[in-house]
Amino acid sequence: MNAAAGRPVAGRRARSLARRLALQALYQLQINPQSWQDTHLQFAADPQAERVDRDYFRALLVAIADNREALDASIARL
């Protein structure tokens, strides 16, 4: 356990992998528009997803999908 962070190193690795998988899923949503739910199911079925924090992965997709228009508008200004 990493005392400074207060959680096991393996848990941090699972979150890191969840962020990586979420980024890949979000890229796919940009290229091939479909519902975030369909994308979630597709990525969750991948064998690589067994090592990720699945709840965190889903939370990332939901948060971004629900705010996509506002996020796109913020990015467009840059």
Backbone hydrogen bonds, N-H to C=O, Kabsch-Sander energy under -0.5 kcal/mol:
donor,donor_aa,acceptor,acceptor_aa,energy
2,N,7,R,-1.5
3,A,1,M,-0.9
6,G,2,N,-2.3
7,R,2,N,-0.8
12,R,8,P,-1.4
13,R,9,V,-2.1
14,A,10,A,-2.1
15,R,11,G,-1.7
16,S,12,R,-2.4
17,L,13,R,-2.6
18,A,14,A,-1.8
19,R,15,R,-2.4
20,R,16,S,-2.0
21,L,17,L,-2.6
22,A,18,A,-2.5
23,L,19,R,-2.3
24,Q,20,R,-1.9
25,A,21,L,-2.4
26,L,22,A,-2.8
27,Y,23,L,-2.2
28,Q,24,Q,-2.1
29,L,25,A,-2.0
30,Q,26,L,-1.6
31,I,27,Y,-2.1
32,N,28,Q,-3.6
39,T,35,S,-1.9
40,H,36,W,-2.8
41,L,37,Q,-2.4
42,Q,38,D,-2.2
43,F,39,T,-2.6
44,A,40,H,-2.8
45,A,41,L,-1.4
46,D,43,F,-0.9
49,A,46,D,-1.7
50,E,47,P,-1.4
51,R,48,Q,-1.5
52,V,49,A,-1.1
53,D,14,A,-1.7
54,R,52,V,-1.2
57,F,53,D,-2.4
58,R,54,R,-2.4
59,A,55,D,-2.4
60,L,56,Y,-2.4
61,L,57,F,-2.0
62,V,58,R,-2.7
63,A,59,A,-2.6
64,I,60,L,-2.2
65,A,61,L,-2.9
66,D,62,V,-2.7
67,N,63,A,-0.7
67,N,64,I,-0.5
68,R,65,A,-1.0
71,L,67,N,-2.6
72,D,68,R,-3.0
73,A,69,E,-2.3
74,S,70,A,-2.1
75,I,71,L,-2.4
76,A,72,D,-2.5
77,R,73,A,-1.2
78,L,74,S,-0.5
78,L,75,I,-1.3
